[in-house]
Amino acid sequence: MSMQRRVAIVEDEAAIRHNYEDALRRYGYDVHGYGDRPSALDAFRRRLPDLVIIDVGLGQDVEGGYELCRELRAMSRSLPIIFLTARDSDFDVISGLRLGADDYLTKDISLPHLVTRVAALFRRVEALSGQVGEESALERGPLKLSVERMEVHWNGTRIPLTVTEFWIVHSLVRRPGHVRSRQQLMDDANVVVDDQTITSHVKRIRRKFVAIDPAFDHIDTRYGAGYCWTPPA
């Protein structure tokens, strides 16, 4: 059940937008569609949805979706964002992920598959808000992680992570020194992506830690195996 979660779709082609809207409404979502960046941004400033689906090219605004993603991330670091676009080059995918999107899909995806990916992102949000127990708060030297608040701090400074990035960090720091394969990170983050996308997420996570601490080197790449969190000496 979606419990009337509010989903926004920003897509300039009306026929495509209406197809997505109809599919998501059939699953009980409260769906709002926008044909351009200004109208979407105006609505989001008044009320943020629970999840946003964005096309990269919005009419004459050929990279308007990227700019909208950047603006949304300034409003909320945890809002789930999905790119859904015909642009499928590696450069486009990496650009979308670097801006903080949680998923990047191409328009050849089936409607049932799209609904499944939306539901998967919502499950992660629910898990973040509802997880309890000893692992709801983790400390690893200078690192402090709170699941209930969805926050990671390093040396007392908060690291601005997306939902996907947060779960990847959580997966790594739960078992310091243990290698987590890319598939295990996908499972823990509840995403279905390729290895290159996981690699892009990890690179972006590293950059965010390094921006706070240039000496940070605690996410170790084990070539052919995956990644592990190496605790401070």
N, C-alpha and C positions, 0 to 999 in steps of 0.2 A: 504493500500500500504506500502511496506517495504522500498521503495526508495533506493534500492540496499544497504541496511545495510549489513555489513560484519559479517558473522557468522563463527566461527571456531568450528570444531568438533574433539575432541581428543579421538579416539577409536581404540583399537588395532585389533579388528576383522573387516577385510576389508568389508565383505558382509554386516554386520550391519552398518558400517560407510557409505557405499554407499547408503543404504536405507534411512538413515537420510539425507544425502546430497541431494538425488533426491527429497525427500519430501519438504525440505526447498527451493530448487531451484524452484520448481513448484509454490511457493508463492512469488517468485521474489527476494529472498535473494542471496547475493553473498557469496557462501559457500566454505570454504577451509577445507579439511580434513587432519588429521595427525595421524599416526599409533603409535607414541611413544612420550614420554615426551621431549627428546632432540631435535627432529625435530620441535615440536610445540614451544618449548621455544626459539629456534633460530629464528623462524619466528616472534614470538611475540616481541622479542627484537628489531626487525627491524620495525615492525608495529603492534600495538595492534588492534585486531578486535573490533567490536561493542558489541559482545556477544560471550561467550565461553561455549560450552557444553563438559563436561569432564566425562570419565569413571574413576572409582576409580582404578581398576586394569588394568595396561597397560603392558600386556605380563608378563615377568619375574619381572617387577617392580610392585609388588603386591599392593603397596599403592602410586604409582607414581602420580595418580590423586590428592591425598591430597597434595603432595609436589608441584605439578604444581599450584594448587589453592593458596597455600601459596606464591609461587613466583609471581603469577599474582597480588595478593593483595599488594605485595610490590611495584609493578609497578603502580597500580591504585586501589584506594579504592572504586571507583564508577563503575568499569567495571562489567556488569551483568554476573554472573557465575551460570551455572546450572550443577549439578551432574546428570548423567544419567547412572545407573549402576544396575547390578543384585544383589548387596549387599544391603539388605533391613533391617538389624537389627537396633534396636533403637540406639545401639552404633555407627554404621556407619553413620546413619542420623545425630545424634548429633555431631559427629566428623566433618562431612562436613559443618554443619552450623557454628560450632565454628571457622572453618577456614575462614569463611566469604562468603560462597556460598549464593546465593539468593534463590535457589530452589534445592530440592533434589527429583529426580524422579527415579522410577525403570523401568527396561526395558520391563515390561509387559504393559507399557503405549502404547496406540495406536498412530500412526503417526499423525492423526489429532489433538489429545490431546496435543502431544508434540509441534506442530506448534502453537496451541492456547496459551500454556504457554510461548513460545518464544515471541509471539506477545504481551502478557500481560506485560512482562518485558520491552519491548520496549515502550509500552504506558506509563509506569511509568517514564522512562527516558525522554520521550517527555513532560510529565506533569511537571517534575522537571525543565526542561529547559524553559518551556513556561508559567508557572503559574505566574500571576501578581495580583496586588491588595494588600489590606492591610495585607493579610496573607502571602505575599511573604517574609516578615520579621517579626519575632516574638521575643519579649524580655520578659523573665520571671525571674526577679531578675538576678542572675549570668548567666543565660542561654540566648544565642543569637542564633537565627536560621534564616538562609537565604535559601529560596527555590531556588532562581536564581543561587546561588553558590553551592547549595547542601552542606552546611556547618552548623555544630552545634558547638558552642563554650561554654565552661563552665569555668567561672572565667578567661576568656581571652585565654583559651587553647582549640584548636580544638580537637573534639572527632572524631576519624576515624570510620565513620559509612558506612556500605554498603547501597545500594539503599533500600533494604527492611527495614533495621534498621532505616534509615532516616525517611521513611514514618511512621513507628510505633511511633517514637518520635514526629513527627509532629502531628499525630493524638492525642496523649496524651496531648501535651502542648497547643494545640489550646483551650482546655476547661479545665483549671486547676480545680481539685476537682470533675470533672465529670467522672464517671466510664465508661470505654470503654470495651465492651465485647470482647472476642477473635474473634467472628465473625465480629464485627465492625472494629477491627484492621486488620483482613484479607481483608475486603472490602476496607478500606482506603489504605492499602499497595498493593491492587490488586494482592493478592496471594490466591491460593486455597490449603490449607494445613490443617493438623489436629491440634487440640488444643495443643498437646504436642510440635509441631513445633513452634507455636506462643510462648509458654512458654520458649522454648529454645532461641528464638530470644530475648525475654525480659530479660532473665538471662544474655545473652551476652552483651546487651546494658548496664545493670546495672554494669557489670564488667568493661566496658570501662569507665564509669563515675567514678567509685570507683578508678580506676587506676590513675585518675587525682586528685580526691578528696576523700580520704578515709572516710570522714564523709558524703558522698553523700547518701541520703535516700529519694529521691523525687519521686520514682516510687513505688506506693503502690499497693500491691496485695489485692484484695477484693475477698476472696475465694468464689467460686461458681458464681461470677459475672464478674470479669475481672480485669482491672488495671486502676489506675488513677494517674495523675500528681499532687503531693501535693506541692504547692508553699512554698518557704522559709518563715519562720515566720517573 
